[in-house]
Amino acid sequence: MNKQILGAHFEPTWHRPFLRYFDGEQGGAGGDGQGGGEQEAKTFTQDEVNTLIKDRLAQQAKNKFGDYDDLKAKADGAKTIEQKLADLEAKNAAAEARALRSDIAAKHGISAEDRDLFLTGSDAESLEAQAKRLAERNTDQKKNGLRARKEGQTVTTTISPKDKAKRDWLASLRGDDA
């Protein structure tokens, strides 16, 4: 009976345990495997086999990577924490730079408006140099006051005879009485 169902290449069922239930040796419907109702082997089409395999692989992938969504959410949370840390570090650096700029401006007597406009350095040395230069400029301006370079001077220009002849000639062309 076993050879008729399974074909000429029969192997014992202990090599292939899934066949135990077809030949009735271990608790099958026939009891002793000799009588009772015979079970027919079910045949599958290629599409049914492909569907079964695809379902089995999907189930295995789900079991294997079932916590993928949870891990992905945790990783996204970790990225946001790292991003928040970087933002806080940037804010801290900006606050320290602002405090340093204010300290140096106060040390040299520079107003808040001038501090924000003219003190643009990123380190203490460059800020100190800018503040010294701005303070010197402010003291010079206060000492000398605001004035033009040639204020109060009269400027006389002398016209050469050659230039005088050109002006007279241009005036005669225009019809001016010079």
C-alpha positions in Angstrom: 0.0 0.0 0.0 2.7 2.4 0.9 4.6 1.7 -2.3 1.5 2.3 -4.4 0.8 5.8 -2.8 4.3 7.0 -2.5 5.8 5.5 -5.6 8.8 3.2 -6.2 11.3 5.2 -4.2 9.9 4.5 -0.7 11.9 5.7 2.3 10.9 4.9 5.8 8.7 7.4 7.5 11.2 8.2 10.2 13.2 10.0 7.5 10.3 12.1 6.5 8.1 12.6 9.6 5.4 14.6 7.7 4.4 11.3 6.0 3.5 9.6 9.2 0.0 10.9 9.0 -0.5 9.7 5.4 0.4 6.1 5.8 -1.3 5.7 9.2 1.6 4.2 11.2 1.4 6.6 14.2 -2.2 7.2 15.2 -3.6 7.4 11.6 -7.1 6.6 10.7 -6.3 2.9 9.8 -5.0 2.1 13.2 -2.7 -0.7 12.1 -2.3 0.6 8.6 -3.9 -2.5 7.1 -7.6 -1.7 6.7 -10.1 1.0 7.3 -10.6 3.9 5.0 -7.8 4.7 2.7 -6.6 8.3 2.6 -5.8 9.8 -0.7 -2.8 12.0 -1.2 -3.8 15.6 -2.0 -2.3 17.1 -5.1 -1.7 20.8 -5.4 -1.4 23.0 -8.4 1.6 25.2 -8.9 -0.4 28.4 -8.0 -1.5 26.8 -4.8 2.0 25.8 -3.9 3.3 29.3 -4.7 0.5 30.8 -2.5 1.3 28.5 0.4 5.0 29.3 0.1 4.4 33.0 -0.1 2.1 32.9 2.9 4.7 30.9 4.9 7.5 33.3 3.9 5.4 36.3 4.9 4.6 34.7 8.3 8.3 34.0 8.9 9.3 37.5 7.9 6.6 38.9 10.2 7.9 36.8 13.1 11.5 37.6 12.3 11.0 41.4 11.8 7.9 41.8 13.9 9.4 44.4 16.1 10.8 46.5 13.2 8.2 49.2 13.6 8.9 49.5 17.3 12.6 49.7 16.7 12.1 52.3 13.9 10.0 54.5 16.2 12.7 54.3 18.9 15.4 55.2 16.4 13.3 58.2 15.2 12.9 59.2 18.8 16.7 58.9 19.3 17.3 61.2 16.3 14.9 63.8 17.6 16.7 63.7 21.0 20.1 64.1 19.2 18.7 66.9 17.2 17.3 68.6 20.3 20.7 68.2 22.0 22.4 69.8 19.0 19.9 72.7 19.0 20.5 73.3 22.7 24.3 73.3 22.2 23.9 75.8 19.4 21.7 78.1 21.6 24.2 77.8 24.4 27.1 78.8 22.2 25.1 81.8 20.9 24.3 82.9 24.4 28.0 82.6 25.5 29.1 84.6 22.4 26.4 87.3 23.2 27.6 87.4 26.8 31.3 87.7 25.8 30.4 90.5 23.3 28.4 92.4 26.0 31.3 92.0 28.5 33.9 93.4 26.1 31.6 96.2 25.0 31.0 97.2 28.6 34.8 97.1 29.3 35.5 99.5 26.5 32.5 101.7 27.0 30.7 100.9 23.8 27.0 101.4 23.5 24.6 98.4 22.8 23.8 99.7 19.3 27.5 99.9 18.4 28.1 96.6 20.0 25.5 94.8 17.8 26.7 96.6 14.6 30.5 96.6 15.0 31.5 93.7 17.2 31.2 90.8 14.8 34.2 88.6 15.8 33.7 85.0 16.8 36.4 84.7 19.4 37.6 86.8 22.3 40.8 88.1 20.6 39.0 89.4 17.5 36.2 90.9 19.6 38.8 92.6 21.8 40.7 94.1 18.8 37.4 95.4 17.3 36.4 96.9 20.6 39.7 98.7 21.1 39.6 100.1 17.6 36.0 101.3 18.0 36.8 102.8 21.4 39.8 104.7 19.9 37.6 106.0 17.1 34.9 107.1 19.5 37.4 109.0 21.7 39.0 110.7 18.7 35.6 111.8 17.6 34.6 113.1 21.0 37.9 115.0 21.2 37.9 116.6 17.8 34.1 116.8 17.4 32.3 116.3 14.1 33.7 118.6 11.4 34.5 118.5 7.8 38.2 118.4 6.7 38.3 121.8 5.0 35.5 123.5 7.0 35.9 127.3 7.2 38.6 127.5 4.5 38.0 129.4 1.3 39.2 127.8 -1.8 40.4 129.9 -4.6 41.0 128.6 -8.0 43.2 130.2 -10.6 42.3 129.9 -14.2 45.1 129.7 -16.7 45.0 131.9 -19.7 44.6 128.9 -22.0 41.5 127.7 -19.9 40.2 131.3 -20.0 40.3 131.3 -23.8 38.5 128.0 -24.0 35.7 129.3 -21.7 35.3 132.5 -23.7 35.1 130.5 -27.0 32.4 128.2 -25.5 30.5 131.2 -24.2 30.5 132.8 -27.6 29.2 129.6 -29.2 26.3 129.5 -26.7 25.6 133.2 -27.1 26.5 134.1 -23.6 27.8 137.5 -22.8 30.8 136.9 -20.8 
